[in-house]
Amino acid sequence: MVLTRSFKETVKARAERDPAFRDALLTEAIGQFLAGDLDTGKAILRDYINATIGFEQLAETTGSSSKSLMRMLSPAGNPTASNLFGVLATVQKAAGINLAVSVDR
């Protein structure tokens, strides 16, 4: 079966029309990081960035190059905590949301 639309375009279109979907993408990325699954967290965060702020605007805001940010979130990327949390702070600010961690027992 041939796909008529790329996954990236599909995610972007859904994120543009569905704020709950956008928030769920970012929340899931954070959840994967907290669960120790860095690869899945990076992949979801990459999808979120592509669907919302974009790597060019993220680069302008963080002061890093867009290529560096893309490499950092690539499957082989190994972001430092300061870089990763800088990206997360920037995307939260751009989205106008504030994520918080809670303890579930």
Sequence and secondary structure as in RCSB ss.txt:
>XXXX:A:sequence
MVLTRSFKETVKARAERDPAFRDALLTEAIGQFLAGDLDTGKAILRDYINATIGFEQLAETTGSSSKSLMRMLSP
AGNPTASNLFGVLATVQKAAGINLAVSVDR
>XXXX:A:secstr
   SS HHHHHHHHHHH HHHHHHHHHHHHHHHHTT HHHHHHHHHHHHHHTT HHHHHHHHTS HHHHHHHTST
T    HHHHHHHHHHHHHHHT         
